[in-house]
Amino acid sequence: MARWDPGAPERLRQAALDLFAEHDYDAVTVAQIAERAGLTRRTFHRYFPDKREILFAGSERLPPAVAEAVLAADPGLAPLPAALSALREIGTAASDMVTDSGRRKAIIESSPELVERERSKLAEVTAALRDALEQRGAGSTEAHLTARVASIVSEEAFARWASGEGAFPECFDAAEAALQTVLAGGA
């Protein structure tokens, strides 16, 4: 086998998802993941620092991508439409690259450690949104509230998408419509 197996990260990811589903996240070790993938622990650590990162790999790219999309949004857009537009764009791109979102969601929800990790990652996205909105000229309070509301819409869209309710853009549109209904005083 080549020293740097180009298929190793995906094999490790699939092995981990299978094992997490079979035995529970906390009961699975890095050695078991590597063995299931037909690789060594050393190879595992070339691609992932720990087993949590199997589920969160690449998430560090999300906050800067969201901020960039907010800053690139039509300058005439108010803060909330700019934030929602950016999250819809980045979420659509991310959903095109993600597989097994339903299994990933179920695994994360099964572990308090992973739920907390997911919250931390989402908080980083919200902070990036807030900072980008302030750079666009929104006041501190407006940027903070807008970022939080837009993040809630995005989380709802991802939850719908991961549950198989449709393609991400349609799930985002449904979540945004639900927000509009709430803001208009509807049920």
Long-range contacts (C-beta under 8 A, 24 or more apart in sequence): 4-46, 5-39, 5-43, 8-37, 8-39, 8-43, 8-46, 8-47, 9-47, 9-48, 9-57, 11-37, 11-38, 11-39, 12-37, 12-39, 12-43, 12-44, 12-47, 12-48, 12-54, 13-54, 13-57, 16-51, 16-54, 16-55, 17-54, 17-100, 17-103, 17-104, 17-107, 20-107, 21-103, 21-106, 21-107, 24-110, 25-51, 25-107, 25-110, 25-111, 25-114, 26-111, 26-113, 52-113, 52-114, 52-117, 55-104, 55-107, 55-108, 55-114, 55-117, 56-117, 56-118, 56-121, 59-121, 62-90, 62-94, 62-121, 62-124, 62-125, 62-128, 63-124, 63-125, 63-127, 63-128, 64-128, 65-90, 65-93, 66-90, 66-125, 66-128, 66-129, 66-132, 67-128, 67-129, 67-131, 67-132, 68-132, 70-129, 70-132, 70-133, 70-136, 71-132, 71-135, 71-136, 73-136, 75-136, 79-133, 79-136, 79-138, 79-142, 79-143, 79-146, 80-146, 80-149, 80-150, 82-133, 82-136, 83-129, 83-133, 83-146, 83-147, 83-150, 84-150, 84-153, 84-176, 86-129, 86-132, 87-129, 87-150, 87-151, 87-153, 87-154, 87-157, 87-172, 88-157, 88-169, 88-172, 88-176, 91-154, 91-157, 91-158, 91-168, 91-172, 92-168, 92-169, 92-172, 94-168, 95-158, 95-161, 95-167, 95-168, 96-168, 101-158, 101-161, 101-162, 102-162, 102-163, 102-164, 104-162, 105-159, 105-162, 105-163, 122-151, 122-155, 125-151, 125-154, 126-151, 149-179, 152-179, 153-179
